Amino acid sequence: MAKLKIKKGDMVEVIAGKDRGRRGKVLRVDPGRNRVVVEGVNFVKRHTRPNPSKNIQGGIVEREAPIHVSNLMVVSPESGRPTRVGYSILEDGRKVRVAKVDGAILDR
């Protein structure tokens, strides 16, 4: 299981696949499968059975499916451009993620 450079809450851009060029916020990360769920990207139709106890109506529901990490790039908060991610150690000893395109710090 490789360490992912994408975290929950990051703004990412899809670089490959049917949603290429779309941007969205990371909702969920699955490091075991190298997959990420991105808001508004990779919609699939899911047929759900009604469940009155959980207040689920049923029918065909559209929702986001996981997308592979290799098809995503983190968007730099300063320039708004897609970027690769590196690491840097600050003066106070913290290790932070850094955008390669402009040196912006990605961790809050």
N, C-alpha and C positions, 0 to 999 in steps of 0.2 A: 504494500500500500504506500504510494508516493505521497509526499506532502504537497497539498494544493496551495497555489499562490493566490487563489480567489477565496474571499471570505464573504459571509452573509452581510448584506448591506452595501456591497460594492456595486458601482455602476459598470456594466459590461456591454460590449458590442459583439454581435454574432458575426463571425468572419467566414463561415461556411454553412451551407445547407439552405433549406427553403426560406428561412427567416434572415438571410444574410443582410447586414446593414442595420438591423433593428437594434435598439438599445433598451436596456431595462435593468432593474435592481435585482440583485440576487436574493431570493427568498429562503432557499434551503440548499445545503451542501451535503453531498454524500461522498466522503473521501474513499470509502471502500470500493465504490464502483466508478470513481472519477467522474461523477456526474453532478450537475447543478440545476436547480429549478430557477428560471429567470422570469420575472414578472412581464406578462404580455408577449412571451416568446414560446414557440413550439406547442401550439394548442392542439389537443387531440379531443375527439368526441368519445365520451364514455357512456355506455348504457347502464343506467342505475335502476335498481329495483326499489320501489317505494318501501319506506320503513317508518311507520307512524310513531313508533316509540322514540326514534331519534329525530322526528320531524323532517324526514327527507321525502320530497315529493315523488321523485323518480322520473324517468324519461331519459332523453339524450342530453347530457351535460358536457359543455366544453370547458376544459381546464388545462393548465400548463403541465407539460410532461418534462422529465429531466432531459438535459442536453449535455453532451460530452464536453469536458473542460477544454479539449483541444480545439473546439470550434468557437471559443470565446477569447476576447482580449479585454483586459481591464481598461477603463477610460480614465485618463488623467484628470483630476479635479481642476487643475489650473488651466491647461490648454484645451481640454475637451477632446483630445486626440487619443485613439487607441494606442496602448503601449505594452511593452513587456515589463515584467516586474523583477526588480532586484532587491537586495537587502543592504542596509547600512546601519552602522552602530552610532548612536548619537553621543554627545559629550556626557550625558548623565548615565550612559551605559545601556540604554534601551536599544533593542534591535527592532528596526521598523522596515516596512516595505516601501520601496522607492520606485517611482515611475522612471523608466529608462529614457523616455522621450524628452523630459524636461526637468527631471530631478525632484519632482513634487513628492511630498511624503503622503502615502496612501492611508496609513493608520492614524486614527484620531487620537 
